Amino acid sequence: MDKPRLAWAVTGSGHYIEECLNFLMTLDDVDLYLSQAGEEVLHMYRINLDDIRKKMPVYRDKTASAPPVGHFYKGHYHTLVMAPTTSNTVAKCVLGIADSLVTNLYSQAGKCKVPSIVYPCDIAPEMETTAPGGKVMVYPRKIDLEGTAKLRSFEYTTVADSVDELIIKVKERLESLT
């Protein structure tokens, strides 16, 4: 390994997933991690995983112990990005549950003091989001918004409220490493 890379995780949220992935594809030195639901969402949105594999390594949630998370202990990653992130994943992260590839990544990144940038799908009481058929309005539950709010207080964690803010935060992080 020449230099540490960025780890990017996609969960089962379609919340501006195309915009997130379009930005992801502009980056170099990235490994993509897909939750099982994330992989399903890619298919729902007709996003071709083969196109992504041509640009970067792709790790899928297929093992019980999530061995790729060991890369954090070896200094393989400088940053974890989770975008987009479901309320389920946010809730697990807030409770310290690391029972999937993505929640395990978040847990291990924190234990190794590796910064995480998270773009949750539930950020406001009323919001527009993307569905396979186009834009729709959603009304996140109080508990989902509380999870996002609590995540904001976690060490080594930055929460982005929009794709534009996600892009800014990732670029700032990358620039801070040069």
Secondary structure, DSSP 8 states (H G I E B T S, - for coil): --S-EEEEEE-S--TTHHHHHHHHTT-SSEEEEE-HHHHHHHHHTT--HHHHHHHS-EEES-SSS-GGGGGGTTT-EEEEEEEEE-HHHHHHHHHT---SHHHHHHHHHHHTT--EEEEES--SSSEEEEETTEEEEE---HHHHHHHHHHHTSTTEEE-SSHHHHHHHHHHHHHHT-
